[in-house]
Amino acid sequence: MMNAQLLPFGLMGLMTLAIAALVVLPVIKAGRMGRSSQKDVFWLSRKVYEDRLAELHKDVASGELTQDEFASLQAELARTLLNEQKGFEEHKGHDSASSLGNPAETSASRWALFIVLLIMVLGPLYYGRMLYNPHLGAWWALEQRLEPEVDRVMSGQAPQLAQGSYSMDDFVRILQTRVEQYPDRYDVWAAIGMSYLQASVPDVASIALQRAHDLKPDDLTLALALAHARVYASNGQIDRQTQGLLKDILKKAPGQLEAELLLAEGSYNVNDYATAIPAYKALLADPNAGFSASDRAVFERHLAQSEQRATADAQNSQLAPELDVDVNLPARLRNTDPHATVYVFAKALNGPPMPLAVARYPLSALPGQVVLNDSMAMIPAMKLSVFPEVKVGAVLSLSGQAVPQEGDWVSATVVSSTLGRQQIHLSIDQQVAR
């Protein structure tokens, strides 16, 4: 782990060396190429002289040249070669003298080389000093000390170090580095979730445990931990998804005590007595539960309250308003524009003019019976059960507006009680005067 964290410093050092090499190497190469070029020119002149002299010998042997002509041409070739050699020596001497005789140029070159070498040495030191964090050393030491503990927790074992020797935040941070390295390992996500749950951060724990559960859905321990985190994050309340998760656990592991307890208490807290009652009964009937007398008394009291409230809810549901409205539409009106709209409404007999419940259907989709109840209230405080009597009516709107217009068709209104279930018959057969 230390080597990986020092990698940026090594890369910066290599980059500095590479930049320095790009500066120095072309200069050295250019000097070598210049000297090599001068040698190549002299060698070529010498080669031309030898080739030309060989041709002259052949011409003398074939009788094309006399000895006098040969001597004259040979002397000319020799003078040419000597002149070129002399020029090469003078040029070489000039370069040597200029390099020795121009102190400013030599000094500048040496200073340039010195600066490049200085950059090569000080560059990595500078970057290291700029990026060094005084807490890095302590963090690396802590990380090396806690990594074995992380491995133990991920394998399901208890940590060996005393909890006071490190903080939970440090432990979780090291776990987070493991997630970056192994994003598809369920045990890493599970360890993070349990750590956050222990640190009383249940909302974050739920996210991590959900990821672990997704990676290993058949692990009932993970599923139970996820349900616990969700209920904890919701202040003891439970939603349908968590109820389903707990019921699935109990289906696979009947009598799982913690699952029964979470299901019973969570459902009780959201007034879902139909779910809470059987969960409490299973919990109290478990001979191996080992509850204290005070805990058992709390669960028995919650069970009794759940049964009482469930009975009251059932009685109230029988008295809740439910208006079953049969809407009759004459045959001559069924061929009206199929995009026309039918409204069925209920208004207070003695109260505000706005509807308490409204159902809206396209003419082509009008059912045989329309049900009006409290769930259809436009304002929660203004619903059917607030008023003892209502008047119910229907409108066939050609314009699509709820308020009848000229040419629309309406029914006569019918007065009805709102106590329990009521049957109402309407016939849309009256046209609004044009």
C-alpha positions in Angstrom: 0.0 0.0 0.0 2.9 2.4 0.7 4.4 1.9 -2.7 1.1 2.6 -4.4 0.7 5.9 -2.5 4.3 7.0 -3.2 3.8 6.3 -6.9 2.9 10.0 -7.8 6.2 11.2 -6.4 8.1 8.6 -8.4 6.3 9.6 -11.6 7.1 13.3 -11.0 10.8 12.5 -10.6 10.8 10.5 -13.8 9.0 13.3 -15.6 11.7 15.7 -14.5 14.5 13.4 -15.6 12.8 13.0 -19.0 12.5 16.8 -19.5 16.2 17.3 -18.6 17.2 14.5 -21.0 15.3 16.1 -23.8 17.3 19.3 -23.2 20.8 17.8 -22.8 20.8 14.9 -25.3 20.1 17.0 -28.5 23.1 19.3 -27.6 25.5 16.4 -27.2 24.2 14.7 -30.3 24.6 17.9 -32.3 28.2 18.2 -31.3 29.0 14.6 -32.2 27.2 14.9 -35.5 29.2 18.0 -36.4 32.6 16.3 -35.8 31.4 13.2 -37.6 30.3 15.3 -40.6 33.8 16.9 -41.0 35.5 13.5 -40.9 33.1 12.1 -43.5 33.9 15.0 -46.0 37.7 14.4 -45.7 37.3 10.6 -46.2 35.2 11.2 -49.3 37.9 13.5 -50.8 40.5 10.9 -50.2 38.4 8.2 -51.8 37.8 10.4 -54.9 41.6 11.0 -55.2 42.4 7.2 -55.1 39.7 6.3 -57.6 40.8 9.0 -60.0 44.5 8.0 -59.7 43.6 4.4 -60.5 41.8 5.6 -63.7 44.9 7.5 -64.8 47.0 4.4 -64.4 44.6 2.5 -66.7 44.7 5.3 -69.3 48.5 5.2 -69.3 48.5 1.4 -69.7 46.0 1.6 -72.6 48.1 4.2 -74.3 45.5 7.0 -74.0 47.9 9.1 -71.9 51.6 9.8 -72.1 53.9 9.7 -69.1 54.1 13.5 -69.1 50.3 13.9 -69.2 50.0 11.4 -66.4 52.6 13.2 -64.2 50.8 16.5 -64.8 47.3 15.1 -63.9 48.7 13.3 -60.9 50.3 16.5 -59.6 47.0 18.3 -60.0 45.0 15.6 -58.0 47.6 15.7 -55.3 47.4 19.5 -55.0 43.6 19.3 -54.8 43.7 16.7 -52.0 46.4 18.6 -50.1 44.2 21.8 -50.3 41.1 20.0 -48.9 43.2 18.4 -46.1 44.6 21.7 -45.2 41.2 23.3 -45.1 39.9 20.4 -42.8 42.9 20.9 -40.4 42.3 24.7 -40.3 38.6 24.2 -39.6 39.3 21.7 -36.9 41.9 24.0 -35.3 39.4 26.9 -35.5 36.7 24.9 -33.7 39.2 23.9 -31.0 40.5 27.4 -30.7 37.0 28.9 -30.6 35.9 26.5 -27.8 39.1 27.3 -25.9 39.3 30.9 -26.9 35.6 31.9 -26.2 35.3 31.8 -22.4 31.8 33.4 -22.5 30.4 30.6 -24.7 32.1 27.9 -22.7 30.9 29.4 -19.4 27.3 29.7 -20.8 27.4 26.0 -21.8 28.6 24.9 -18.5 26.0 27.0 -16.7 23.3 25.5 -18.9 24.5 22.0 -18.0 24.7 23.0 -14.3 21.1 24.3 -14.3 19.8 21.2 -16.0 21.5 19.0 -13.5 20.2 21.2 -10.7 16.6 20.7 -12.0 17.1 17.0 -12.1 18.1 16.9 -8.5 15.9 19.6 -7.0 12.8 19.0 -9.1 11.6 15.8 -7.4 12.5 17.3 -4.0 10.4 20.4 -4.7 7.3 18.5 -5.9 7.6 16.1 -2.9 7.8 19.1 -0.5 4.8 20.8 -2.1 2.6 17.7 -2.1 3.7 16.3 1.2 1.1 16.2 3.9 2.5 16.0 7.4 -0.4 13.7 8.4 0.3 11.2 5.6 3.0 9.3 7.5 0.6 8.9 10.5 -2.2 7.8 8.2 -0.1 5.3 6.4 1.1 3.8 9.7 -2.6 3.6 10.9 -3.6 2.1 7.7 -1.0 -0.7 7.9 -2.0 -1.3 11.5 -5.8 -1.5 10.8 -5.6 -3.5 7.5 -5.4 -6.8 9.4 -8.4 -5.8 11.5 -10.4 -5.0 8.3 -9.5 -8.4 6.9 -10.8 -10.0 10.1 -14.0 -8.1 10.1 -14.6 -9.0 6.4 -14.1 -12.6 7.2 -16.7 -12.5 10.0 -14.3 -12.5 12.9 -14.1 -10.0 15.8 -11.3 -7.4 15.7 -8.3 -7.9 18.0 -7.3 -4.3 18.6 -8.9 -2.4 21.4 -11.6 0.0 20.1 -10.1 2.9 21.9 -6.9 2.6 19.9 -8.6 3.8 16.7 -11.7 5.7 15.6 -14.7 4.3 13.7 -14.2 7.0 11.1 -10.6 5.8 10.4 -11.9 2.2 10.2 -14.6 3.1 7.7 -12.2 5.2 5.6 -10.0 2.1 5.2 -13.0 0.1 4.3 -13.9 2.7 1.6 -10.5 2.2 0.0 -11.3 -1.5 -0.2 -14.6 -0.7 -2.0 -12.6 1.3 -4.6 -10.4 -1.7 -5.1 -13.1 -4.4 -5.0 -16.5 -2.8 -5.9 -18.2 -6.2 -6.5 -17.3 -7.9 -3.2 -20.3 -8.2 -1.1 -18.3 -8.7 2.1 -16.6 -5.3 1.7 -20.0 -3.6 1.3 -21.4 -5.6 4.3 -18.5 -4.5 6.5 -19.0 -0.9 5.6 -22.8 -1.2 6.2 -22.3 -2.8 9.6 -19.7 -0.2 10.6 -22.0 2.7 9.7 -24.8 0.9 11.6 -22.6 0.6 14.7 -21.7 4.3 14.3 -25.5 5.2 14.3 -25.6 6.3 10.7 -28.4 4.0 9.5 -29.3 5.8 6.3 -25.8 5.4 4.9 -25.7 1.8 6.4 -28.9 1.0 4.4 -27.2 2.0 1.1 -24.1 -0.1 1.7 -26.1 -3.1 3.0 -28.5 -2.8 0.0 -25.5 -3.1 -2.3 -24.2 -6.2 -0.4 -27.7 -7.7 -0.5 -27.9 -7.2 -4.2 -24.6 -8.9 -4.7 -25.6 -11.9 -2.4 -29.4 -12.0 -2.2 -29.6 -15.4 -0.6 -27.6 -14.4 2.5 -30.3 -14.1 5.2 -27.9 -12.4 7.7 -27.4 -9.6 5.2 -31.1 -9.3 4.5 -31.8 -9.1 8.2 -29.1 -6.4 8.7 -30.6 -4.5 5.8 -34.1 -4.6 7.3 -32.7 -3.5 10.7 -30.9 -0.5 9.1 -34.1 0.5 7.2 -36.3 0.4 10.3 -33.6 2.2 12.3 -33.3 4.9 9.7 -37.1 5.4 9.7 -37.3 5.9 13.5 -38.8 2.4 14.1 -41.3 2.6 11.2 -41.5 0.1 8.4 -42.4 0.3 4.7 -43.9 -2.3 2.4 -40.6 -3.2 0.9 -39.0 -3.9 4.3 -42.1 -5.9 5.3 -41.7 -8.0 2.2 -38.0 -8.5 3.0 -38.8 -9.7 6.6 -41.6 -11.9 5.4 -39.3 -13.5 2.9 -36.7 -14.1 5.7 -39.4 -15.7 7.9 -40.5 -17.9 5.0 -37.0 -19.3 4.6 -36.2 -19.3 8.3 -39.4 -19.7 10.4 -39.2 -18.4 13.9 -36.3 -16.0 13.2 -36.6 -14.0 16.4 -35.2 -10.6 15.2 -37.2 -10.7 12.0 -40.4 -11.3 13.9 -39.6 -8.5 16.3 -38.8 -6.0 13.5 -42.0 -7.0 11.6 -44.2 -6.7 14.7 -42.9 -3.5 16.1 -42.4 -1.7 12.8 -45.9 -2.6 11.6 -47.4 -1.5 14.9 -45.7 1.9 14.6 -47.3 2.5 11.1 -50.8 1.3 12.3 -50.6 -1.8 10.1 -52.4 -4.0 12.6 -53.2 -6.8 10.2 -49.5 -7.5 9.9 -48.5 -6.7 13.5 -51.0 -9.0 15.1 -49.8 -12.4 13.7 -46.2 -11.2 14.1 -46.7 -10.4 17.8 -48.5 -13.8 18.4 -45.6 -15.7 16.8 -43.1 -13.7 18.9 -44.9 -14.3 22.2 -45.5 -18.0 21.4 -41.8 -18.7 20.8 -40.5 -20.7 23.8 -36.9 -19.8 23.0 -37.4 -16.0 22.8 -36.0 -15.4 26.3 -37.7 -12.0 26.7 -37.5 -10.2 30.1 -40.8 -9.8 31.9 -40.9 -6.1 31.1 -40.3 -6.7 27.4 -43.0 -9.4 27.3 -45.4 -7.0 29.0 -44.7 -4.3 26.3 -45.3 -6.8 23.5 -48.5 -8.1 25.1 -49.8 -4.6 25.5 -49.0 -3.8 21.8 -50.8 -6.9 20.7 -53.9 -6.1 22.7 -53.9 -2.5 21.3 -53.5 -3.8 17.8 -56.4 -6.1 18.1 -58.6 -3.4 19.6 -57.7 -0.9 16.9 -58.1 -3.5 14.1 -61.7 -4.2 15.3 -62.4 -0.5 15.5 -61.0 0.1 12.0 -63.2 -2.7 10.6 -66.3 -1.2 12.2 -65.5 2.2 10.9 -64.8 0.9 7.4 -68.4 -0.5 7.4 -69.7 3.0 8.1 -67.3 4.8 5.7 -69.2 6.4 2.8 -69.2 4.5 -0.5 -71.6 5.7 -3.1 -72.2 3.1 -5.9 -73.6 5.2 -8.8 -75.3 3.6 -11.8 -75.1 6.0 -14.8 -77.7 5.4 -17.5 -77.0 7.0 -20.9 -79.8 7.0 -23.5 -78.9 5.2 -26.8 -79.2 8.4 -28.8 -76.4 10.0 -26.7 -74.0 7.0 -27.1 -73.2 8.1 -30.6 -72.1 11.5 -29.4 -68.5 12.5 -30.0 -66.4 9.7 -28.3 -64.0 12.4 -27.0 -66.8 13.9 -24.9 -66.3 13.6 -21.1 -68.6 12.3 -18.4 -68.3 13.7 -14.9 -70.0 12.0 -11.8 -69.9 14.1 -8.7 -71.2 14.5 -5.1 -71.8 17.8 -3.4 -72.8 18.6 0.2 -76.5 19.0 0.5 -76.0 21.9 2.9 -72.5 23.1 2.5 -69.9 24.6 0.1 -70.7 24.4 -3.7 -67.5 22.7 -4.6 -67.7 18.9 -5.2 -66.6 16.6 -2.4 -65.8 13.7 -4.8 -65.5 13.6 -8.6 -65.0 10.8 -11.1 -64.1 11.6 -14.7 -64.3 9.3 -17.7 -64.2 9.6 -21.5 -67.6 8.8 -23.0 -66.0 5.7 -24.7 -64.7 4.4 -21.4 -67.7 5.1 -19.1 -68.2 2.0 -16.8 -71.6 0.7 -15.8 -71.1 1.7 -12.2 -69.0 4.5 -10.7 -67.9 4.5 -7.0 -67.4 7.7 -5.0 -65.6 7.6 -1.6 -63.4 9.7 0.7 -60.2 8.9 -1.4 -61.6 11.0 -4.2 -61.8 14.2 -2.1 -60.4 17.3 -3.8 -59.3 18.7 -0.4 -58.6 16.2 2.5 -60.6 18.3 5.0 -63.6 18.4 2.6 -64.6 14.7 2.0 -67.9 12.8 2.0 -67.7 11.5 5.6 -67.7 15.1 6.9 -71.3 15.7 5.7 -74.3 13.5 6.6 -76.0 14.0 3.2 -74.9 14.8 -0.3 -76.5 15.4 -3.7 -75.1 13.3 -6.6 -75.3 14.1 -10.3 -73.7 13.5 -13.7 -72.7 15.7 -16.7 -72.0 14.7 -20.3 -69.7 17.5 -21.4 -69.1 18.1 -25.1 -66.5 20.7 -24.4 -64.6 18.8 -21.7 -65.4 21.3 -19.0 -66.8 20.2 -15.7 -69.3 23.1 -15.4 -72.2 22.4 -17.8 -72.3 24.5 -20.9 -75.0 25.1 -23.5 -75.7 21.9 -25.4 -74.3 19.6 -22.7 -76.4 16.9 -21.1 -77.0 16.5 -17.4 -78.9 14.2 -14.9 -81.2 15.2 -12.2 -79.4 15.3 -8.8 -80.2 12.6 -6.2 -79.9 13.2 -2.5 -78.1 10.4 -0.6 -76.9 9.6 2.9 -73.1 9.2 3.4 -73.4 6.5 6.0 -71.8 3.3 4.7 -72.6 1.8 1.3 -75.4 3.6 -0.8 -76.9 2.7 -4.2 -77.7 5.6 -6.5 -79.2 5.6 -10.0 -78.7 8.5 -12.4 -79.9 9.1 -16.0 -78.3 11.7 -18.2 -81.3 12.8 -20.2 -81.6 16.6 -19.8 -79.9 19.0 -22.2 -78.7 22.4 -21.0 -80.7 25.1 -22.9 -78.9 26.9 -25.7 
